[in-house]
Amino acid sequence: MGEKVAVYREEHFNAAHRLNNAAWSAEQNKLIFGKCNLPNYHGHNYVIIVKVVGEVDPETGYVIDMKVLSDLIAENILDKFDHKNLNLDVPAFADLNPSAENIAIVIFGILRPLINEHLDLQVRLYETPRNFVEYPYQLK
Amino acid sequence: MPTFYLTRREHFNAAHKLYNPQWTTEQNDAVFGKCANENWHGHNFELFVTVKGAPDPDTGFIVDAKLLSKIIKEFVVDVLDHRNLNLDIPFMQGKICSIENLIFEIWGQLAPHMPKGVQLHCIKLVETPRIFVEYFGD
């Protein structure tokens, strides 16, 4: 058994969004989501940190090839999210509020099947330098 | 009397796109690329406002940094935060929403409201950790 190591890849995308629950009245949305509900969208410089945990492969010395991980994120996340409106342009959020929590869950859901099942995966998403979320909240 | 520069840092989050209404969609896409995305994108903007002056002998400071913050909030941050810069901001109407144009207008909003004896020296507007502009009022 090789030693288990956590490796991290940081990427970023800039996107517009708004928080809105279509089942609620305008007043209720404004009350709960405040300025995040403003109708013409606002935006963020999102930063994602993808954490992969697994045993170091004795032949390569890697947990995962970082170039492969970077390309996976670029192709499956950044190309679809960067310079987009998350509510309007990303199908996953057609009926799902693009809160930081839900964005992290969606990103995890996209990446999980693309990464070897023997490797654990965790996604940290920064919406601002001061607000960030992690999913799943702990590694299994 | 030595001169000092005091900087106050504030932030706002907003949507925008780069788009010239005089051009075709193809031309906008060719020049502005993904920044022209029809449905907007957005940023965590950071604003650095620097004033220049000599410390007041009674207070020891050029300007009360809390007062400077209040002025920036009232005339810039509260106006721009969580807004769409193209659609929601009166002073950006009819202008291409580049950070160069935005910083020029922010200067115009702030300069008349500087406290007596305080000179606005520089504004720095950070669009991403990798892109920022500075304007000195020239």
Interface residues (C-beta under 8 A of the other chain):
Chain A: H12 N14 A15 A16 H17 K35 C36 L38 N40 Y41 H42 G43 H44 N45 D82 H83 K84 N85 L88 D89 T128 P129
Chain B: H11 N13 A14 A15 H16 K34 C35 N37 N39 W40 H41 G42 H43 N44 D81 H82 R83 N84 L87 D88 T128 P129
